């Protein structure tokens, strides 16, 4: 019977470890607190250089296509974020004007208003005059 005690103890430890590991796998991922988010408000002038949609990328992911005269609001994590805009490259718009990567530091709860600036060769984001 005494030789059974270490075996039972080891079995209980192994069961506890497996249970703890399975709970970690089944736990939902942590969501950022709502106050850890900011917002990008991106606007495009109605008198844009052309009618091609502009693609908005945040953290290298396409989040919106913006036509002349439109605005879009995008929730973003607080901290430094990578943003980029590019002209949609289909049909008439195939001569793609691309923007260089830019970055912005967003504070929790901040709403950063940017506008799309475009000429024949490039497209980029600039602070909007509120």
Residue frames relative to the residue before (quaternion, step in Angstrom):
aa qw qx qy qz dx dy dz
X 1.0000 0.0000 0.0000 0.0000 0.00 0.00 0.00
X 0.6378 0.5388 -0.3316 0.4393 3.59 1.03 -0.80
X 0.6496 0.5085 -0.3273 0.4609 3.62 1.06 -0.60
X 0.6008 0.5724 -0.3469 0.4370 3.59 1.24 -0.32
X 0.5705 0.6285 -0.3764 0.3712 3.62 1.12 -0.63
X 0.6881 0.4507 -0.3196 0.4705 3.68 0.76 -0.83
X 0.6259 0.5332 -0.3418 0.4551 3.61 1.03 -0.69
X 0.6669 0.4881 -0.2985 0.4775 3.60 0.94 -0.88
X 0.6370 0.5224 -0.3291 0.4615 3.60 1.00 -0.79
X 0.6570 0.4999 -0.3058 0.4742 3.59 0.95 -0.86
X 0.6423 0.5219 -0.3146 0.4648 3.58 1.00 -0.82
X 0.6525 0.5052 -0.3141 0.4694 3.60 0.98 -0.81
X 0.6446 0.5111 -0.3194 0.4703 3.61 0.99 -0.79
X 0.6541 0.5088 -0.3110 0.4654 3.58 0.94 -0.88
X 0.6496 0.5108 -0.3130 0.4682 3.60 0.96 -0.85
X 0.6469 0.5122 -0.3171 0.4675 3.59 0.96 -0.84
X 0.6574 0.5088 -0.3103 0.4612 3.60 0.94 -0.85
X 0.6525 0.5020 -0.3148 0.4723 3.60 0.95 -0.85
X 0.6481 0.5157 -0.3181 0.4614 3.59 0.96 -0.87
X 0.6606 0.5021 -0.3071 0.4660 3.61 0.92 -0.89
X 0.6545 0.5049 -0.3131 0.4676 3.60 0.96 -0.82
X 0.6641 0.4935 -0.3196 0.4618 3.60 0.93 -0.80
X 0.6246 0.5214 -0.3485 0.4654 3.61 1.06 -0.64
X 0.6325 0.5279 -0.3347 0.4575 3.59 1.01 -0.74
X 0.6608 0.4976 -0.3092 0.4692 3.59 1.00 -0.77
X 0.7316 0.4417 -0.2375 0.4617 3.57 0.95 -0.86
X 0.5236 0.6377 -0.4237 0.3738 3.61 1.17 -0.30
X 0.4806 -0.6538 0.4851 0.3260 3.60 -0.97 0.76
X 0.5605 -0.5977 0.4328 0.3759 3.61 -1.07 0.61
X 0.5478 -0.6134 0.4548 0.3417 3.54 -1.12 0.65
X 0.2579 -0.7485 0.5941 0.1423 3.55 -0.93 0.95
X 0.5035 -0.6338 0.4666 0.3566 3.60 -0.99 0.69
X 0.5525 -0.5960 0.4617 0.3555 3.55 -1.09 0.69
X 0.5972 -0.5961 0.3849 0.3740 3.62 -0.98 0.75
X 0.6744 0.4851 -0.3104 0.4621 3.60 1.06 -0.63
X 0.5936 0.5452 -0.3686 0.4633 3.61 1.29 -0.01
X 0.6083 0.5339 -0.3531 0.4694 3.57 1.29 0.24
X 0.1565 -0.7275 0.6561 0.1253 3.50 -1.32 0.46
X 0.3352 -0.7364 0.5478 0.2129 3.56 -1.23 -0.19
X 0.2174 -0.7250 0.6371 0.1455 3.52 -1.13 0.79
X 0.0931 -0.7492 0.6539 0.0493 3.55 -0.92 0.95
X 0.0284 -0.8219 0.5673 -0.0431 3.58 -0.37 1.27
X 0.0908 -0.8109 0.5780 -0.0055 3.57 -0.77 1.13
X 0.1812 -0.7543 0.6222 0.1057 3.50 -1.26 0.59
X 0.4918 -0.6834 0.4673 0.2694 3.55 -0.84 1.05
X 0.5317 -0.6335 0.4614 0.3210 3.55 -1.06 0.75
X 0.7034 0.4162 -0.2468 0.5207 3.60 1.16 -0.58
X 0.1062 0.8328 -0.5322 0.1090 3.58 0.91 0.94
X 0.6670 -0.5287 0.3619 0.3804 3.55 -1.26 0.52
X 0.7876 -0.0497 0.0248 0.6136 3.61 1.14 -0.56
X 0.5963 -0.6050 0.4092 0.3333 3.56 -1.30 0.18
X 0.4309 0.7100 -0.4639 0.3084 3.60 1.23 0.08
X 0.5010 -0.6332 0.4974 0.3172 3.56 -1.06 0.76
X 0.2717 -0.7255 0.6089 0.1706 3.53 -1.21 0.62
X 0.2996 -0.7514 0.5658 0.1597 3.56 -0.87 1.02
X 0.1987 -0.7649 0.6052 0.0963 3.56 -0.99 0.93
X 0.1026 -0.7857 0.6098 0.0187 3.55 -0.80 1.10
X 0.0433 -0.7548 0.6543 0.0162 3.55 -1.01 0.91
X 0.8225 -0.0219 -0.0597 0.5653 3.57 -0.75 1.13
X 0.6684 -0.5455 0.2646 0.4310 3.60 1.01 0.95
X 0.6041 0.5104 -0.3807 0.4791 3.60 1.18 0.47
X 0.4607 -0.6631 0.5174 0.2835 3.56 -0.96 0.92
X 0.0676 -0.8300 0.5536 0.0081 3.61 -0.63 1.11
X 0.8173 -0.0124 0.0198 0.5758 3.62 1.16 -0.39
X 0.2040 -0.6999 0.6620 0.1744 3.50 -1.39 0.37
X 0.1340 -0.8284 0.5438 0.0053 3.54 -0.65 1.17
X 0.2487 -0.7625 0.5863 0.1138 3.57 -0.77 1.13
X 0.6667 -0.4701 0.3603 0.4524 3.62 -1.21 0.27
X 0.8058 0.2648 -0.2229 0.4805 3.55 -1.00 0.93
X 0.6262 0.5474 -0.3427 0.4368 3.60 1.22 -0.12
X 0.1607 -0.7293 0.6529 0.1263 3.52 -1.40 0.35
X 0.1018 -0.7759 0.6191 0.0664 3.55 -1.20 0.51
X 0.2139 -0.7519 0.6125 0.1173 3.54 -1.12 0.77
X 0.0410 -0.8135 0.5791 -0.0356 3.58 -0.75 1.10
X 0.3314 -0.7191 0.5651 0.2317 3.63 -0.75 0.97
X 0.0441 -0.7988 0.5997 -0.0171 3.57 -0.96 0.92
X 0.5437 -0.5946 0.4584 0.3751 3.59 -1.16 0.47
X 0.5183 -0.6133 0.4863 0.3447 3.57 -1.09 0.68
X 0.5987 0.5321 -0.4331 0.4134 3.55 -1.14 0.69
X 0.7023 -0.4261 0.3324 0.4635 3.56 -1.23 -0.36
X 0.0331 -0.7929 0.6083 -0.0081 3.55 -0.86 1.00
X 0.3785 -0.6900 0.5701 0.2357 3.54 -1.24 0.59
X 0.0138 -0.7869 0.6166 -0.0208 3.57 -0.91 0.96
X 0.0402 0.7740 -0.6302 0.0476 3.55 -1.19 0.62
X 0.1338 -0.7605 0.6278 0.0982 3.54 -1.18 0.60
X 0.0005 -0.7780 0.6280 -0.0199 3.56 -1.19 0.63
X 0.5077 -0.6224 0.4987 0.3259 3.53 -1.17 0.60
X 0.5062 -0.6277 0.4935 0.3260 3.57 -0.98 0.87
X 0.2731 -0.8356 0.4656 0.1017 3.57 -0.70 1.09
X 0.5072 0.6350 -0.4628 0.3542 3.61 0.74 0.90
X 0.8324 0.1930 -0.1547 0.4959 3.57 -1.20 0.60
X 0.8414 -0.0239 0.0779 0.5342 3.53 -0.90 -1.04
X 0.7035 0.4840 -0.2484 0.4573 3.56 1.08 -0.70
X 0.3671 0.7814 -0.4583 0.2110 3.60 1.22 0.17
X 0.6012 0.4807 -0.3793 0.5134 3.63 1.18 -0.28
X 0.1544 -0.8712 0.4637 0.0468 3.48 0.43 1.35
X 0.2065 -0.7169 0.6520 0.1351 3.55 -0.89 0.99
X 0.0982 -0.8198 0.5632 0.0338 3.57 -0.52 1.12
X 0.3439 -0.7291 0.5572 0.1991 3.50 -1.18 0.62
X 0.4951 -0.6279 0.5106 0.3160 3.52 -1.21 0.52
X 0.5826 -0.5625 0.4336 0.3952 3.59 -1.13 0.51
X 0.0897 -0.7640 0.6382 0.0321 3.53 -1.09 0.83
X 0.1988 -0.7694 0.5852 0.1617 3.57 -1.21 0.23
X 0.1021 -0.7655 0.6327 0.0564 3.51 -1.28 0.49
X 0.2675 -0.7230 0.6091 0.1864 3.54 -1.16 0.61
X 0.1191 -0.8088 0.5760 0.0025 3.53 -0.56 1.26
X 0.3157 -0.7401 0.5677 0.1744 3.57 -0.87 1.00
X 0.6112 -0.5398 0.4059 0.4125 3.64 -1.09 0.52
X 0.8252 0.2027 -0.1779 0.4963 3.58 -0.86 1.00
X 0.5307 0.6461 -0.4031 0.3720 3.61 1.25 -0.17
X 0.1859 -0.7221 0.6520 0.1376 3.55 -1.20 0.67
X 0.1165 -0.7964 0.5928 0.0270 3.59 -0.51 1.23
X 0.1735 -0.7923 0.5805 0.0717 3.58 -0.63 1.17
X 0.0150 -0.7890 0.6123 -0.0480 3.54 -0.70 1.19
X 0.2049 -0.7600 0.5982 0.1505 3.55 -1.20 0.45
X 0.4518 -0.6662 0.5242 0.2779 3.53 -1.20 0.60
X 0.1130 -0.7660 0.6321 0.0318 3.54 -0.88 1.06
X 0.0118 0.8206 -0.5670 0.0709 3.57 -0.80 1.01
X 0.0023 0.7428 -0.6689 -0.0264 3.52 -1.21 0.72
X 0.7771 -0.3590 0.2198 0.4679 3.60 -1.20 -0.18
X 0.7917 0.3666 -0.1560 0.4632 3.58 1.02 -0.74
X 0.8261 0.0969 -0.0273 0.5545 3.58 1.10 -0.48
X 0.1677 -0.7336 0.6488 0.1131 3.48 -1.38 0.31
X 0.1028 0.8019 -0.5812 0.0932 3.60 -0.94 0.85
X 0.4766 -0.6475 0.5148 0.2977 3.54 -1.35 0.15
X 0.0361 -0.7767 0.6288 -0.0043 3.54 -1.10 0.84
X 0.6184 -0.5292 0.4018 0.4197 3.60 -1.16 0.41
X 0.3589 -0.7204 0.5504 0.2219 3.57 -1.01 0.79
X 0.4097 -0.6755 0.5504 0.2698 3.55 -1.10 0.70
X 0.1915 -0.8119 0.5431 0.0953 3.58 -0.42 1.19
